[in-house]
Amino acid sequence: MPQLVPPSLRWRKFLLKAAAVVTTEVVLNAVGLDTLANYVEFLDNHSSTISTIAETVSNLITFV
């Protein structure tokens, strides 16, 4: 049976992650690396799409 996580713990984890993201954005923006962070975030969010494209290209190369 799965254990239930108390709502207060879920909120605490959410707020901690949100604070980490905001802090990272501010620091990277101040240093001038915010564009790099956005690129990495884009790749992370679209990793399944990128892997599908890579697999398709690989299949096309193998087919030819």
N, C-alpha and C positions, 0 to 999 in steps of 0.2 A: 504494500500500500504506500503510495507516495506521501512524503511528509509535506505538510502545508507550511509555507513560509509566512510569518506574521507580516501584515501590511506595513508596520513601522519599519521592519528590516528592508522590505522592498523599496520603500520611499528613501530610506537612508542610502541604499546602494545606488538608486537612481540619482539622488542629489550629489553623491560623491562622483559618479561618472560625469554628470553635467558640469560640475565644478572643474573636473580634470580637463574636459573638452574646452571649456571657456578659457581656463588658464593657459592651456597649450596654444589655443588660437591667438591669445593676446601676446604671449612670448614670441611665437613664430612670426607674427605680424610685426612686432617691434624689431626683430632681427632681420626681417625681410625674406623669410622662408615660408611665408603663408601659402604662396603659390605651389610650392613643392608639397606641402601638407595637403592641400586640396587635391593635387594630382594623385597622391597616395590614397587618399580617401576615396576618390573616384574609382581607382583600380580595385580597391577593397570592396566597394559596393557593387561593382560590375564584374567580379571575378568569374562568375558562372558564364556570363556573356563572352568574356574574353577567352575562356577555356573552350567554349563552343566554337568560336571563330578559329582559334588555333587548331582545333581538331578538324574542322572542315577544310582549312587550308592544307593541313597535313594529308588528309584523305585525297584532296585534289592533286597534290604533288605526287603521291603514291600512285594514283590512277594514271597520271600522264606518264 
